[in-house]
Amino acid sequence: MSSCKSFREEFGKLLIEIGEKSDRVVVVTADVGLSTRASMFGEKFRDRYFNVGIAEQHLIGFAAGLAIAGAIPIATAFAEFILRGWEQIRNSVARMNLNVKIVATHAGYSDHADGASHQALEDIALMRVLPNMAVVVPADTADLRRCFEKLVLEYRGPTYIRLGRDYAPPVTEDVDYEYEVGKAYILKDGHDVAIIGAGVVLHEALVAAKELDKRGISACVVNLLNIKPIDVDTIVAVAKKTGRVVVVEEHMVYGGVGSAVAEILVQRYPVPMRLLGATSFGRSAKSQQELLSYYGLDNKSIIKTVLEVMNHE
């Protein structure tokens, strides 16, 4: 595996690549082009790049208009602040079933230095509650590269892609699979417990799984990058195989990835479950890794939780 890459740098590169493949692609940002790296697209395609200023409601409305006109708009801003436009996302984009691609950067604890005001831990819940909104959380830059073109150029409909800022440790670079909307992917097979997650916490899950192997506990690790539509079959299959599930997410435990998994299993195959996620607002720190550890989302916390669910029979 290679060293840690940057979500936003990869996003900027992919925007250029996709802009070269289709002249229908238009990028709209809310005065954060440099921070999101959307400006890389603007430098190459100036007539297809728009900065609406610090006005996220206008960002979404403008993108909706572009979609109605036949363009494929990519609306991008920080995850926390794009939520200012949630009513426009609901009424103008989702309710009208428009082909708008929302790319939210700096999600979770990734904006570690700016603290709680900039750390979006509620966005998955708000987006997945919209009936026709696809919600995708790539695990690393390789995952982002797999899914981005398909989501923008092939999949039609409202789409929310959640990215961190820079911290993107390798998770899927050595895994060979072709992205499909609505599919989950098994990163490591196992039969004692299923660790299900989305985003950078999967790196911690894989580290935890290796340590659990040493202790004689076989952990299956599932990359649930498609939060919606969700892969019901895979979730039920790993629950049946292992009999225990631990969900880890860089998001509130209320309404997020764990809730999505629980909604499926409580109806189809109830098993002992534990949910690891945020239960409070964030804080400032020197690094994202520091916050993952502080809030109990690191590999040590995952191991502890797995041992708890293993002992709860």
N, C-alpha and C positions, 0 to 999 in steps of 0.2 A: 504493500500500500504506500502511496505517496504521502507527502506531508500535507498538513491542513491547508485548504484553499479558501477563497472568499466567495460567499454567495453573491454579493453585489457586483464584484468584478466579472464573475461568470455571467450574471444577468446582462451586464452591459455588452459583453461579447455576443451573447445569443441574440440580443436585440438587433445588432448589426447584421448577423447572419440571416435572421428571419426577414429583416427589411430588404435584403438583397433577393430573397426568394419570392416576395410578394409586395407589390407596390400598393396594396390595399392596407398594409399594416401602418398604423399611425400611433405615435406615442404621445401621451398627455401626462404632464406632471404638475405638481403643486409647489413650485419653487424649491424643489429638492432634487433637481436633475443631477447636480454634482454628487450629492450624498448617495443617491440611489444608483448612480452611474448611467441613468437614462440619457444623460447629456452625450454619451458616446454615440448614441443613435442620432441625436440632434446635430452633431458635428458632421455626420455623413449624409443625413437626409433632412436638411433644414426645412424643406417645405412640408414635411410630414411630422414635425415635432412642435408641440405647443406647451408653453408654460402659462398656466392660468393664474399663477400667484398663490399666496397662502389662502386658498379658498377651495377646500375639499368638496363641499357641496356642489360648487360650480364644476369642479373636476369631473365628477360623476355625471352631472347633467350634460356637460359638453361631450363627454365620451358617448353618452346615450344618443345624442344627436348625430354624431359621426357614424354610429352603428346603423341608425335608421337610414343614413345616406349611402350605406353600402360598404363603409370602411370596416376594418378590423381594429378597433381601438384598444390599446394597452394603456390602462390608467394606473399610474404608479405613484406611491407616496409611502411614508412611514406607516406601518400597520396601525399604530395607536391613533394617528391623526386622520387616517382615511375613514375611521369610524365616525368622524363628524358627518360624513355623507351617507350614513346608514339609511336614513329615510329615503334619500334619492336612489340608493342601491336597491332598496325594497320596491319602491313605487315606479321609478323610471327604468330600471334595468331588469330586475327579476320579474316583477309583475307583467312587464311588457315582453318578457323573454328575449331580451336583446343580447346580441353576441359581443358583449363587453368582457374583456379580460382584465381583471383587477390583480395587480401584482403588489403585494404589501411587503415591504422590506423592513429591516430593523425590528422584527417580531420577537416575542418572548423576552428573554433577558439579554438579547444580543446588543442592545444599546445600553451596555452596563454602566458607562460613566455618567449618563444623564439621569439615572434613577427612575423611580416609580412613575413619574409623569410621562416618560417616553417608552415604558415597557408594556407592550400589548400582551395581556394574558387572558383576554376575554373575546378575542376576535373570532376564533373558531366557532364558539357557541353562537355568536351573533350571525355568522354567515351560514352555518349548517342548518339553522332554523328556517331559512328561506327555501321553499319547496324545490325549486329548480336550480339552485346554486351548486355548482361543482366546487368542492373544497379540496385542495391538494397541498400537501406539506412534504416537499422533497427532503430526503434524509441528508443529502450532501450535494456537491456540485455535479457529480456524475448522475445522480437522480434527476436533478434539474435539467441537465442536458438531454436525458432520455425523454422527459415528459413535455418539455416546453413547446417544441414545434408542433407536436400532435395536439396539444391543448389550444394553441393559437390558430393553426391553419386547418386542422382537421375536425376537432370537436366544435360543435356549434351550440352556443348557449352561454349564459352567465357563468363566469369562472373566477374563483378566488385562489390565487397561488400565494402561499405564505412562505416568506424567506427570512432568514436572519441577516445580520449585517456582514460580518467577516468570518467569524468562527464557523468553519465547516469541516470538521475532522472526517477523514475517509470512512465511509460505511459500506457503500455499494460498489466501489470502484472495481472490486474483484469478483462481483456477482454478475452473471450473464443472464439478463432477461430483457425482453422488449416491453416497453411500457404500454399498458392498456388502461383506459379510463375505467375506474370501478374495481380494479384488481389490487389485492394485497400480495406481498411477496415474502416468502420464508427465507430469511438470511442465514439461519442456522436451525437444523432439525433437532428435535429432542422429544422426550416422552414423559417427563416428570412434571413440567410446568411450562406454560406459554407466557413469554414476556412480549407484550404487544406495545408498540410505540410509533411515534411519528416525529420526524425531524432529528436534530442533532443528539437528542437523548438516546437514540439508538446506538450511538458509539459507546455510551456508558453501558447500555444493555448488553452489547457484545462482549465488552470487557468483563462484565458481571457473569455472563454465561460461561466464559472460559474458566473463571475462578470456581464457579459452581461445578463444572466438570471435574475439577481436581478434588472436590468434596463428594463426588459420586452422585451428583444431582444433574440430570440431563435436561437442559433448558432449550426450548424452542424459541427463537427470536423472530418476530413478525414485523415487517415494515408496512405499516398501515398508512402509506402516503396518500391514498385516496380515502379521505374521511367521508366524502360524499360525492357520487354514489359509493356505498360501502360494500365490501366483499363479504357478504353474509356467509357464503359457503366455506370460505377459508377460516373465518372466525369460529364457526361452529365445528369445523373439522379439527382444528387445533385444540379446542376446548374438550371435545370428545376424546382425543388422543391422550391429552395430558391430565385432564380432570381438575386443573387449577390454572388460574389466569392472573397475571399481574400486568396492569397497564401503566405506562409511564409517559408523561407528557409535559412539555414546557408551556403550560397553559393552566388556567384554573381547573380544578377538579369538577367544577360545576358546569355542565353542559358541553364539555369538550370531548376529547378522544375516548376517555374512560366511560363517559356517559353514553357515547355512541355504541361502544362495545357492549356495555351493560344492557342497553335497550334491546339488543339482538339476543343475548344469552338468556336474559330473564324470560323471554318468550319461547325460546327454542331449545336451550340446553343449559339450565342453571348450574353453575359450578362455583366453588369458593373463589372469590375475587378480591383483589386489593387494587386500589387506585392511588397512584403517586402523581401529584401535581401541585400546583400552587393553591394556597388557601388564604393568601393575603396579597397586598400590593408588594411590589418589588422594592429595591433600594439601590443605591450607588455602590459600585465595586470596581476593583482594578481590572477584572476580567469576567467574561461570561462563565468560564469554568468555576470561578470562585462563587458565583451566585448559584450555579447548579448544585454545588456542594453544600452551600449554606441552606438552601431550601430543600435538601434531601432528594435530589434528582441525579446524584452521581452513582457510580457503580457500587460503592459500599452500601448506600441506602437501598439500592435494588436488591442486593444480596440479602440484606437484613429482612426486607419485605418478603422475598421468596422463601426464606427460612421460616418466617411466621406463617405463611399460607400453607407451607408443607407440613407444619406441626399442628395446623388447625384441621382436625378431621372429626 
